[in-house]
């Protein structure tokens, strides 16, 4: 069960391709980051809000599974789901080709809360993040 879900679209550009004319594997991490930032924008609790609250959330662990390649001009749908926020922020990503709805990529990230000033791990999420998720959930109910 997820705490919050979001969708983001990206169009594959020429610069995203490798010599085989498919999306270079490292660009999927960039797509995930774009989707994660978009999701936080939709929650109205961005990385800048986290920073203002004294938190950073660096990626500590990432698992990826490449299923099918994306090509120039493809429009990709990145579905992001917040799975947990405590003791770490865990997000699941699924990327589909919009044209045929074929799943092409799966991933998950585990991000550890860090106090910006002390650089120590924090296992309790920012109160404003919890509140933002609760507000979004109550709006959908």
Secondary structure, DSSP 8 states (H G I E B T S, - for coil): --SEEEEEEEE--GGGB-TTSBB-TTHHHHHHHHHHHHHHHHHT--HHHHHHTTEEEEEEEEEEEE-S--BTT-EEEEEEEEEE-SSSEEEEEEEEETTT--EEEEEEEEEEEEETTT--EE-S--HHHHHHHHHHHHHH-
